[in-house]
Amino acid sequence: MNIEITARHYETSERIKNYLIEEMKKLEMFDHLISSCKIILEKSKEGEMTEITLHALGKDLVSAETSDDMVKSIDLAVAKMERQLKRFKEKRYAH
């Protein structure tokens, strides 16, 4: 899976990048569905936001979460994406 990470108003540390890549490995069981992955990390007045966009077999799946901590935002966004991928896979391969 090709992962593209973008940071807005935020300087991403190596620790955050490595943590993000580790979290994205949770989605490897859906690797045959995913063709690309774009992640946006943004710091704003509302908090720290993580947005994940996956392109899976002709469909774009998006999950975005905002919290007071970047690691927490990453965890929430990855969990949301995992649920979306499970639903997408179930619908696609249901008989």
C-alpha positions, 0 to 999 in steps of 0.5 A: 500500500502506497501511503502519502502523508501531508501535514498542514500547519503542523511539523510531523515528527518521526515518532508520529510518522512511524506510529501512523505507519504502524496503525495503517498496517492494521488495514493490511488485511484489506490490502487487496482492495486498497490502491492508494492512501492519503493522510492529512494531519492538521493542527487548528483551533478546534484541535488536531485532525487526522483525515484518511482517504483510501481509494479501494476498487473504484470507491473513495473511503474517507474518515476524519477525526479531531481531538486534543491529541494527534495520536488519539485522532490517528487511533479514532480515524484508523478505527473508523476506516477499519469499520468502513472497509469491513462494511465495504468488503461485506457488501462487495463479497456478499452472496 
